[in-house]
Amino acid sequence: MEKPTVFVSYKRDKSDIVNNLEKTIGGRAEIKRDIKEIGAWESITSFMNSIRKQDFAILVISDNYLKSVACMYEVLQLLKDDDWLDKTIIMLADDINIFGTKEQLTYIKYWNEEYNNIAELIKLLPPESVSSQSEDLKKISRIKDEIGSFLHIISDRNIPVEDVYEQINIRLGKHAVSKVEEDNSVETVRLGRDAIALLITTCNGSGILQVSTSLDSYSISIDYTDFVVCSSLDNRTIAKWNEALKKLEYYGLINAENNFLYRVTQNGYKAADDLEKQIGTEKIKCNNCNYHGASDKKNGCPICGCKIGGREESVLDIIKKNPTVTRKQIAEMLGCSEKTVLNILKTLVDKGIIERVGSSKTGTWKIV
């Protein structure tokens, strides 16, 4: 029987814990740790990036661990996957307490101060001489932004202390049983709703998507039609869709021909076909559920999970109460963008449910 692979993430001052761990579970798993996997002059970063490829990741959390850029970088790699908690096992060293708000805030403060200190030093030097260090600063910025959420999530886990090695063996044993019980069907990679929507929409078109970034805007277009459009200052939205692109590229579903053009691979088309069969759709373009082609058998959007026609019905209710309502007012009521509202209104018009009477500025909506 093939052994599961286990990536052990730890700070070197806790090697004794990892040595005991390796003795205890070595017969059940293939251990991946730095001193065994990284050869002389080989890339440390490449090894750290491999954490996502393993069946399990064991994090030996200590005080120094939570203050280490390298250790927290490995955590950031894990967080890229929606199911990271399913494969992550937490071990706590004796010198750590992350269960109280005060204790968590200590580490949040540490990384904010670390970021500010390095940012100030970089400002004092010519940009061309510190380009690599600026990239490191971006890592610290991500750690600063994620550390609070990470600590809050793991503090909610029932982490065993006294019988932790025994519990890890039990976890690995369950994994072995589940592997035996699996059939030969193709396992669907958990891409997340944004990546799924992007992949299937691209496959239903030319198979090519283009990313455009300027001083004013960011967009992803498919067949010259905008799929995502936002301000260049909307960093949250840009990060979300860049992450979707990274997932598709990571799993070999799209190839980057350059920095702005991507082409769907053969595996990408196959994955899109499998996903459509699984979620019962012929065409999907959710993009925050302003449009989708879900089948009658589905009661919820297969991408974002909201009720089919949920937002359309909300817009209709608003129009019934106030036919003169504006897009901006609807967007405020629904908590979404005006572009989303525009797409919903267009869908309702195309379906013949509503029509515009008068001009776009002074007219009113009429339910047909």
N, C-alpha and C positions, 0 to 999 in steps of 0.2 A: 504494500500500500504506500502511495506517495505521501511523504511527510509534508505538513504545511510549513511554509517559510515564515519566520518570525524576525522582524527587524527590531533590534533593541536600541532605543534612543536614551542616552544617559550622559552624564558628565563624568569625566575620568576619575574624579575623586570618589565616586561610588562604584568603582570596579568590583569591589568585594561582593556587592549585591548581585551584579551581573554574573560574576563567576559562580555564585551559588545558584543563580537562576539557570545557568547553562548546565550545571551538574544535574539539576532537578528535572528539567524538561528536555535535555539534549536527546533523549531516546525517542521523544514524541515529535520533535520538530527540528527543522534545519535553521539554526541560529545565524542571523546576519548581524554582525557587530563590527565596528570600525577596525579594531586591531586584527581581525581575521580577513576582512574583505578589501581593505585599502592597501595595495602594494606600494613599494618604494616609488616615489615620484608620480603616483597616480592621483587622479582628481578626487579631492574630498567632496566637492559639490556633487559630482556624479553619483557618489555613493549615497549622499543625503537625499538626493532626488529619487533614489530607488525605493524609498520608504512606501510609496504609493503602490508599488508593484507587488508587494508581499501580501501574504494571506492575513497576517496579523502585525501589529506594531505594539510593542511594550514600551511605555514611557516611564522611566524611573525618575519621578519628580522630586527634585531637591531644591534647596535655596539657590545654589549656584546654577542649577539647570534653568530655572526661571529667569536668570540674569545673563544667560549665555545666548549670543546671537546665533551660533551654530545650532544649538539645541532647539531654540524657538523657530529657527528656519525650518527644521524638520517638522515641527508642529504645523507650521504654515502650509507645508506640502500636504499634510494629512487633511487639513481643513478644506482643501480644494474639492474633496469628494463629498457628496451629499451623505454617504453612508459611513463616514469616517468613524463614528462611534461604534458601529457594528464590528469593526475590526481592531479597535483600540483597547488595550488593557493598561490600566493605570496602576503603578506601584508608587507608594509614598515612602521617601526616606525619613529617617528619624528627625531630621532638622527642619522639617517643613510642616506648615499648617496653612491650608488655603481655604478653610471652611467658613471663616468669618469675613464680614465685609471689610473690617479694618485691615485684616491681613491681605486681602485681595487688593485693596487700595494702595498698599505699600508697593506692590509690584507695578501697578499702573503708574504710580508716581515715579518709580525708578526709570521706566522706559520713556516717559515724557521728558524727564530731565536728561536722559541719555541722548534723546533725539535733539533737544534744544542745544545741548553742549556741542555736539558734533556739527550741527547746522551752523552754529556761530563760527566755529573754526573754519568750515568750508567757505563761508562768506568772505573770509579774510584773504583767501588765496585765489589765484587766477583760475577760472573755470576749466581751462584746457589741462591744467596740471592735476586736477582732482576729479576727473571724470569717473574713474573706478570707485573712488571714495563716495562720490555722489550716488552711485548705484547701491553701495552698501547702506547709505543713508535711507534709500527707498525701502530696503529690507527692514530697517529699524522702524521706519514709519508704519509699515504694515504690522510689525510686532506691537507697536504702540497702540494701533487701532484695534487689534484682535485680542490682546492679552486679557482684557476685562471679561469679554464674552467667553473666552476659553476657560478661565478660572471659574466663572459662574457655572458653566456646563459641567465641568468635572467635579465641582464641589457638590453637585446634586447626585453624583453616582455613589452607590453603596460600595465603597472600596474596601475590600478585606485587608486586614493587617496581620493578624496572627497566623492565619492559614492561607496566606496569599499564594504560596507555591502550589499547594494542593488545589486551590480554586483555578489556577492557571492550567494545571493538568486536566481538570474536569472540562474546562472551556475547550482545550485542544482536542479532548476526546469527543466532545459533541461535534466539533468540526469534522473529524474523521468519519463519524457516523453519517452526517449529512452528505458528505461527499459520496459515500457508498450508495445512499438512497437516491441520488440524483439520476435522472435519465439522460439520454444523449442529446436532448434538445439544446439548441444554441442559447447560451445565457445572454440576456440583454444587459448591456452596460447601462448603469444608472447615470444618465447624462444630466438630468435635471430638465425642467420644463422649457427653459430658454433655449438650451442647446437642441432639444428635440424639435421645437418649433422652427428654429433656424434651419436645421438639417432637412426636415421634411419639406418645408417651403422651397428650399433651394433645389431639392431633387424633383419637385413638381414643376420646376422651371428649367432653366438651361444647365443647372448644375454648377453655376459660377456665381460667386458673391463677391462684392467689392466693398472695401472699407475706405471711407473718405474722412480725413481729419483736416480741419483748418482752424484758423484763429477764432472763428465764430461758431463752428458747428462740428458735430460728429454724426456720421451716418453709416448704415449698412444697407446696401441696395442689392436687389436681385432682379435681373433683367431690366435694369434701369428704373425699377420701382423701389421707392424707399421702404425698407422693412423696419428700420429704426432711425429716428432723427431726434437729435437733442442738441442743446447748447454745449459748446466746448467746455463750459464751466460746470456742467452737470457730471461731476466726477463719479458719483454713485452709479448712475445709469451706464456711463462709459465702462466702468470697472465690471459691472454685471455682464455686459455683452462681450467684452474682451475675454472674460472668464469662460463664457459659452464657446467662443471661438477656440480658446486654448484646449478645452475638453475635447472638442471635435477633432482638433489636430493631434492631441495626445493619443487618442484611441485610433488614429489612422483613418478617420472618416472623411477628412478633407486634407488637402495638401496646399501649403502656401507657395504660390509661384513667385511672389515678392512680398513686400511689406503691406500691400493693400489688396491683393487679388488672391482668392482661394478657389480651388476646384474640388468638387466631390470625387472621392475615390470609388473604386468598385465595391469595397467594403462599406463605404458610406451609403451607396444605393441599396445594398443588401440590408443594412441596418434600418434604413428608412422604410423599406418594404415590410420588414419584420415588425417594426414599431406600429405601422399603420394597421397591420393585422391584429396586433395585440390590443390596441386601443379603439379599434372599430371605426376608423375614419378613412375617408378617401382623399381629403385635402385638409391640411391644418395650417392656419396662420393665426395663432393666438395673439402674440404681442400684447399681453395684458388683457386678453379676452375681448378685444374690440371686433374680432371676427373669428369664426371657426367653422369648419365643415363637419361637425360631429354628426354621427348617424342617429337615427331615431331610437336606437337601443341604449344610447347613453343619456343619463340624466344630468351629467356634469361635464364641463369642459375637460378633455383628457390632458390638457397642458397645465392649466392653472387650478382646475378643480372647482371653479365656481359653477353655479347652476346655469344650465343652458338657457340663453336668452335673458339671464339675470339682469345684466346692465341695460339691455334693450328694453325690458319691462320697466326698469326704474326710470329710464328716459321718457318712456311713454306716459308713466304716471305723472312725471313732472310737467310734461307738455299738456296733459289733460287739465291740470290745475292752473297752469299759466301758459297759454299759447304764445305769449310774447317773450318767453324766457330766452336768454342769450346763451351761447355756447359757454361763455365764461362762467355764468351763473350755474349751469348744469355741472360743469367741471368742479366747481367749489362744493356743490351738494354731494357729488359722487366721490370726491377726493381723488380725481384723476386729472390728466392733462387735457387741454382744449383739443389737441390733435386726436386723442382717443375719442372724445365726444364727437368730433367731426366725422370720424370713421363710423361711429355708431349711427349717427344721423343719416349718413350716406347709405349705410346698410338698410335702414328702415325705409328710406326713399326708394332704393332699388327693389325692395320687396313689395312696394306699393302700399305700405302701411301708413305713411305720412307723406305730406307734400307741403311745399313752401308757398305761401300766398303773399305776393308782394315782393319787395326787394329784399336782398340779403340783410340789409341794415335795419330797415323799418317794418319789414313784413312780419307775418305771424305763421305759426305752424298749425296745420290742419290734419286731424286724424281721419283717414279715408274710411 
